[in-house]
Each structure stands twice: as C-alpha cells, then as structure tokens.
Amino acid sequence: MSSPRTTRRSIVAAFGVAALWGLTACGGGDAAGSETAAGGGGDTITVGFSQLGAESGWRTANTESVKSALTAANGIDLKFVDAQQKQENQIKALRDFITQDVDVIAFSPVIETGWDEVLQEIKDSGIPVVLVDRTVDTSVQDPYATWIGADFEQEGKTAGEWVAKNAPDAKVFELQGTLGSGAQVDREKGFDGVVGQQVVGKASGNFTRAEGKTAVEAALQTYPETNLIFTHNDDMGLGAVEAIEAAGKVPGKDVQIVSVDGVRDGLQALVDGKFNYVVECNPVFGDQLATLVKDVAAGKEVPKETIVQDQAFDQTTTQADVDARKY
Ligand code: GZL
C-alpha cells in the first residue's frame, strides 16, 4: 500500500509528465502540474522545523525571523519544536515529523555528526529536507535539498585578520561555541588559519553567556598572559566581560574582545568600549527560508546553498547604529 506521500509524489510525477507532455504536445499552457504538488497553486504546505534551542540572542532573533515568515498567511503550516540544545530532542522531533508526514522538514543541527540514521529514515520517507544555519557531516547520500546559512569559516578568518592587523602580539584565548557544531568547527578553522600561532588556549562556553563566563574565569587563571579573547558569539563574550571585570581588569583594554554575531547587546558592548570588533552573522533570513521551503515543496529547482551576507563592526559604531538594529 503506498503511503499518502508516495501517492502524492507519484501523482505529482504522473501529472507533471502529463503537463509536460501537454506543453510539448500543444506547445503552450502553464505549469498546471505544480498545482498538484504540495505548496503549489495556493495549497498550504506543512513544515516541520526543529530549532536547536534558545541559547543566544542570535538564536532568539533567528526563531523570530523564521516564525514571522513561515506563517499561514504565507501558505505555511509551521510545526516548530525547540530542542533545548539536545541532539536527542532534535532526532525525536525529526522522527515525529516523518510520522506526521509533513511536506518539508527543516532543521538547524546542534552538532555536525550523529544524524546518519534519522537522515536515512527521512530520505526513505520521501520528505525533502531544508538545512538551516548549522551544517551536517553525514554518510547519507544527498541528504538535503538545500542549505541556508552563513560562511562560518570566513567569519573566523575576518576576526583573525583584524587581530593580525590590530593586535599582532596579543596572547589570544579562544572561547569556542558548542564543540562539534558547524559554527564552532569552521570559525576555529578560519581564525586559527590566520593567527593560530597567537592562541595560548581554548575552551568551550557552549554559545551561552553563563558558560562563557565560567570558561573565562578559568582561562584567566590558567592563561594569565591572555590579553585578547576571540569569542565565537556575543553571548559568551558578554559572559567574558563579567569574568574580566570580576578579575579586576578592564574589558576592551586590559583584555580586548573580538566577537561574532552582531546582536544588539554585542554592538552595545562595542559602543561601550568593552568589545573591540564584531563580525556579524545575520540571523534574519526567515523570508528567504519561506521561499526555499515552498519551492522545495513544489518540486522546483533550488540552489544547493544560500549564503547569508555578513558585515563587520569596529569601535566607530555609534549608539544610533545600535538603536537601529533589527535584532
Ligand atoms: C551561527 C549560529 C550560532 C551563533 C550563536 O549561525 O549557529 O549559534 O553564532 C548561536 O549565537 O548559538
């Protein structure tokens, strides 16, 4: 017995062929075949979205952007599940989406590995995957239709280039994001590729303010020569500010801080002189994601990846710039 999805997909395929034949035969007409595809011709498509958590200002802004774009008014029935930064919660959500036979599955994987089994189950179900933000490292062939996110390695490289130019003798402590996440792996690769010889120590703050503070409290004891921190996100950087001040030092001066994300609190720290440089990682791509999921549901061609454009901010950033930030 074919599952509803198989039936729907075979109907789309057959109708698609008929429509194509019709187009070929009569040399005209519209792509009526898309109307039987999920998401085409005014249908509402169901999207299962597994968000990895709510660990940072970036994630909150990203969730707001996704929820504001993937709406009923936009032809999308969004099933949103927060995994609280636990891979097992994401895997359960992905399996639930298969059971619910959603039209598209989207998720931001908390770490790169450990997805082979569930990605194969999704592939076997015929439900297309849109990868969001973080990346995966899997043996499954062709596991997703498209990925939208930032160039993490370039973000690390941009941060490293600032350090090489502005603090070439700095003793750098690298405050890393969730170990094994695409953002951590590639920001480390980009940064260390430029100024790795300046790095005296590394530890993870798991992308959260509290864990960033704890990691830097220990780092200032273990590596007292540290006079610059490269933090993989603003939230951990703000935790570092607390730890530096508790140690009787001045953030931005005794210990410079180079960060990634560019959320409002991070740019405020820049204006307040506590951060020295911030590389943006733009979380506001909900509209682009909505278009991608609808195109994937309709069986349209989509780019294999969409890189979200970033910029960078130094201490010439003004309070007006901060106040104008959308996130
Ligand atoms: C980057 C994103 C990272 C942010 C952090 O695209 O995955 O995860 O840099 C967030 O703030 O926790």
Residues whose N, C-alpha, C, O or C-beta is under 5 A from the ligand:
A	BS01	GZL	E55 S56 W58 R59 D133 A183 F207 H232 N233 D261 C281
